[in-house]
Amino acid sequence: MKKIKLRKISRAPIILGLSILILVLGAGSAAQAGEEALPLPSPSPTPSENSHELFNYETTYTLHSDFYDDQGKLGHGDSIYNDFSYAHRFLVTGNWYFRAGVEYERFDFNGTDNGLPDHLQTIHGLLAFEYIVHDHAGAGIEIDPGPYFENRITGDSVDVPWKVWVTFPLKKDKIFGVIGAGGALYQNPIVAPGGGLIWLFTDKVRLEGVFPKPALVYNPNDDWEFRIGGNLFFESYRTDNVITPEKKLQVHNAVVQYSEERAGFQATYSHFKPFDITLDAGYTFKRDFDFFRAEASAKLDPAPYVRLAIEAKF
């Protein structure tokens, strides 16, 4: 992992980033934000320092726990999550890039046949305009259009999640603020804020207190990075037929917002360039199927998880 290198903050990218933020918030929409933001240094003298090809694969296994709703238990199950993405950065000007790519995500839920979705998936585009220094995005706007579905891709399964963020200095070379917002057509609420603080304690230790992925980070050298942190995930999908034993939770062609809240310890090894190999483990405190338009939901009890991720940038 490359260490974050800080220089004098350039005002122009910040002003432009804030302008983008104001315009997007004025237009309205919906979802997560702030997860990409890192301190925004002055322009890099050689834009070629930034990677152009971006690959990422990750898989997360969450162990067995019980399903339940307002009426009682709905059996038990575990889950596995797989995600693959590829994107290419196109240099626009200076340190501003246009990023275009594709991502496939899938949740598979195993266990009791209780009528809840066996899987949720999406294949969507990745379109972003970002300010990049040393491979980190300090400001940007992104949209991820595509179908978010259970089994069938239909017109009403297409959604357009978006997010926008900008980083700015609060204390020179030490503390940075991040503000952002995001949303989606099928999210509840339609628009949600994100952001927080980044505090550089030393060259090796920093606090990335930025939601939805806050973390305390330690970089002992260029090969290793260790994190203690959390992840607040939520995404909405169009389901098919959901017929559970509970009459309240029997819906057709409904939108479900699936969410997870977890925390754990993460280690990343970066010796084999251009690959970063990450392994983390911890506890998923909440998994929630929220059929918010039908005013019904189902949850899973807490359970341990393990995660493996491989990332390449060049």
Residue pairs with C-beta under 8 A, 6 or more apart in sequence:
1 219
1 222
1 224
1 225
1 268
1 270
1 276
2 134
2 135
2 222
3 203
3 219
3 222
4 38
4 39
4 134
4 136
4 200
4 206
5 41
5 133
5 134
6 39
6 41
6 173
6 200
7 41
7 42
8 41
8 42
9 40
9 41
9 42
9 168
9 169
9 172
10 40
10 41
10 42
10 43
13 40
13 43
13 95
13 96
13 131
13 138
13 139
14 40
14 139
14 166
14 167
14 168
16 131
16 139
17 131
17 138
17 139
17 140
17 165
17 166
17 167
18 166
18 168
20 129
20 139
20 141
20 164
20 166
21 164
21 165
21 166
21 179
21 180
21 181
24 141
24 162
24 164
24 181
25 164
25 181
25 191
28 183
28 190
28 191
29 160
29 162
29 183
29 184
29 185
29 190
29 191
30 161
30 162
30 182
30 183
30 184
30 185
30 186
30 187
30 189
30 190
30 191
30 192
31 161
31 162
31 163
31 182
31 183
31 184
31 187
31 191
31 192
31 234
31 235
32 161
32 163
32 182
32 192
32 194
32 212
32 232
32 233
32 234
33 163
33 164
33 165
33 180
33 181
33 182
33 192
33 193
33 194
33 195
33 212
34 163
34 165
34 178
34 179
34 180
34 194
34 195
34 196
34 210
34 211
34 212
35 163
35 194
35 210
35 212
35 213
36 130
36 137
36 140
36 142
36 163
36 165
37 137
37 138
37 139
37 165
37 166
37 167
37 178
37 180
37 195
37 198
37 210
38 136
38 137
38 138
38 167
38 198
38 208
39 136
39 138
39 167
39 169
39 176
39 198
39 200
40 131
40 133
40 138
40 139
40 166
40 167
40 168
40 176
41 133
41 134
41 138
42 133
43 94
43 95
43 133
44 50
44 95
44 133
44 134
47 91
47 94
47 95
49 134
49 135
50 89
50 95
50 97
50 132
50 133
50 134
50 135
51 89
51 135
51 274
51 313
51 314
52 88
52 89
52 90
52 314
53 86
53 88
53 89
53 312
53 313
53 314
54 85
54 86
54 87
54 88
54 89
54 99
54 101
54 311
54 312
54 313
55 85
55 86
55 311
55 312
55 313
56 83
56 84
56 85
56 86
56 309
56 310
56 311
56 312
57 82
57 83
57 84
57 85
57 309
57 310
57 311
58 81
58 82
58 83
58 278
58 307
58 308
58 309
58 310
59 80
59 81
59 82
59 83
59 307
59 308
59 309
60 80
60 81
60 305
60 306
60 307
61 78
61 79
61 80
61 81
61 305
61 306
61 307
62 78
62 79
62 80
62 81
62 260
62 284
62 287
62 303
62 304
62 305
63 78
63 303
63 304
63 305
64 76
64 77
64 78
64 111
64 303
65 76
65 77
65 78
65 287
65 300
65 301
65 302
65 303
66 73
66 74
66 75
66 76
66 300
66 301
67 73
67 74
67 75
67 76
67 77
67 111
67 112
67 114
67 116
67 298
67 299
67 300
68 74
68 298
68 299
68 300
68 301
69 244
69 246
69 248
69 249
69 296
69 297
69 298
69 299
70 246
70 248
70 297
71 246
71 248
74 112
74 114
74 115
74 116
74 244
74 245
74 246
74 298
75 111
75 112
75 113
75 114
76 111
76 112
77 109
77 110
77 111
77 112
77 300
78 109
78 110
78 111
78 303
79 107
79 108
79 109
79 110
79 287
80 107
80 108
80 110
81 105
81 106
81 107
81 108
82 105
82 106
82 108
83 103
83 104
83 105
83 106
84 103
84 104
85 101
85 102
85 103
85 104
85 126
86 101
86 102
86 103
87 99
87 100
87 101
87 102
87 126
88 99
88 100
88 101
89 97
89 98
89 99
89 132
90 97
90 98
90 99
90 100
91 97
92 98
92 129
95 131
95 132
95 133
96 129
96 130
96 131
96 132
97 129
97 130
97 131
97 132
98 127
98 128
98 129
99 126
99 127
99 128
99 129
99 130
99 142
100 125
100 126
100 127
100 128
101 125
101 126
102 123
102 124
102 125
102 126
103 122
103 123
103 124
103 125
103 126
103 144
104 121
104 122
104 123
105 121
105 122
105 235
106 119
106 120
106 121
106 122
107 119
107 120
107 121
107 258
108 118
108 119
109 116
109 117
109 118
109 119
110 118
114 244
114 245
114 298
115 242
115 243
115 244
115 245
115 249
115 250
116 242
116 244
116 289
116 298
117 150
117 237
117 239
117 240
117 242
117 256
117 289
119 150
119 151
120 148
120 149
120 150
120 235
120 237
120 239
120 256
120 258
121 148
121 149
121 150
121 237
122 146
122 147
122 148
122 149
122 235
122 237
123 146
123 147
124 144
124 145
124 146
124 147
124 148
124 161
125 143
125 144
125 145
125 146
126 142
126 144
127 142
127 143
127 144
127 145
128 137
128 140
128 141
128 142
128 143
129 140
129 141
129 142
130 137
130 139
130 140
130 141
130 142
131 137
131 138
131 139
131 140
132 138
135 313
137 165
138 166
138 167
139 165
139 166
139 167
140 164
140 165
141 162
141 163
141 164
142 162
142 163
142 164
143 160
143 161
143 162
144 160
144 161
144 162
145 158
145 159
145 160
146 158
146 159
147 153
147 154
147 157
147 158
147 159
147 238
148 157
148 158
148 159
148 186
148 235
148 236
148 237
148 238
149 157
149 237
149 238
149 239
150 237
150 238
150 239
150 240
151 240
152 240
154 238
156 238
156 253
157 237
157 238
159 184
159 185
159 186
159 236
160 184
160 185
161 182
161 183
161 184
161 187
161 235
162 182
162 183
162 184
163 180
163 181
163 182
163 183
163 194
164 180
164 181
164 182
165 178
165 179
165 180
165 194
165 195
166 178
166 179
166 180
167 176
167 177
167 178
167 198
168 176
168 177
168 179
169 175
169 176
169 177
170 176
170 177
170 197
173 200
174 199
174 200
175 197
175 198
175 199
175 200
176 197
176 198
176 199
176 200
177 195
177 196
177 197
177 198
178 194
178 195
178 196
178 197
178 198
178 210
179 193
179 195
180 193
180 194
180 195
181 191
181 192
181 193
181 194
182 191
182 192
182 194
183 189
183 190
183 191
183 192
184 190
184 235
184 236
186 236
186 237
186 238
186 255
186 257
187 234
187 236
187 257
188 236
188 257
188 290
188 292
194 210
194 211
194 212
195 210
195 211
196 208
196 209
196 210
196 211
196 214
197 207
197 209
197 210
198 206
198 207
198 208
198 209
198 210
199 206
199 207
199 209
200 206
201 207
204 218
204 219
204 220
205 216
205 217
205 218
205 219
206 216
206 217
207 215
207 216
207 217
208 214
208 215
208 216
208 217
208 229
211 232
212 231
212 232
212 233
213 229
213 230
213 231
213 232
214 229
214 230
215 227
215 228
215 229
215 230
215 266
216 227
216 228
216 229
217 225
217 226
217 227
217 229
218 225
218 226
218 227
219 225
219 226
220 226
222 270
223 269
223 270
223 271
224 267
224 268
224 269
224 270
225 267
225 268
225 270
226 265
226 266
226 267
226 268
227 265
227 266
227 267
227 268
227 280
228 263
228 264
228 265
228 266
229 263
229 264
229 266
230 261
230 262
230 263
231 260
231 261
231 262
231 263
232 259
232 260
232 261
233 259
233 260
233 261
233 262
234 257
234 258
234 259
234 260
235 257
235 258
235 259
236 255
236 256
236 257
236 258
237 255
237 256
237 258
238 253
238 254
238 255
239 251
239 253
239 254
239 255
239 256
240 252
240 253
241 251
241 252
241 253
242 249
242 250
242 251
242 252
242 254
242 256
242 291
243 250
244 250
244 298
246 296
248 294
248 296
249 291
249 294
249 296
249 297
249 298
251 291
251 294
251 296
254 291
254 293
254 294
255 291
255 292
255 293
256 289
256 290
256 291
257 288
257 290
257 292
258 287
258 288
258 289
258 290
259 286
259 287
259 288
259 290
260 284
260 286
260 287
260 288
261 284
261 285
261 286
262 282
262 283
262 284
262 285
262 305
263 282
263 283
263 285
264 280
264 281
264 282
264 283
264 305
264 307
265 280
265 281
265 282
266 278
266 279
266 280
266 307
267 278
267 279
267 280
268 276
268 277
268 278
269 276
269 277
269 278
270 276
270 277
274 312
274 313
274 314
275 310
275 311
275 312
276 309
276 310
276 311
276 312
276 313
277 308
277 309
277 310
278 307
278 308
278 309
278 310
278 311
279 306
279 307
279 308
279 309
280 306
280 307
281 304
281 305
281 306
281 307
282 304
282 305
283 302
283 303
283 304
283 305
284 302
284 303
284 304
284 305
285 302
286 299
286 300
286 302
287 299
287 300
287 303
288 297
288 298
288 299
288 300
289 297
289 298
289 299
290 297
291 297
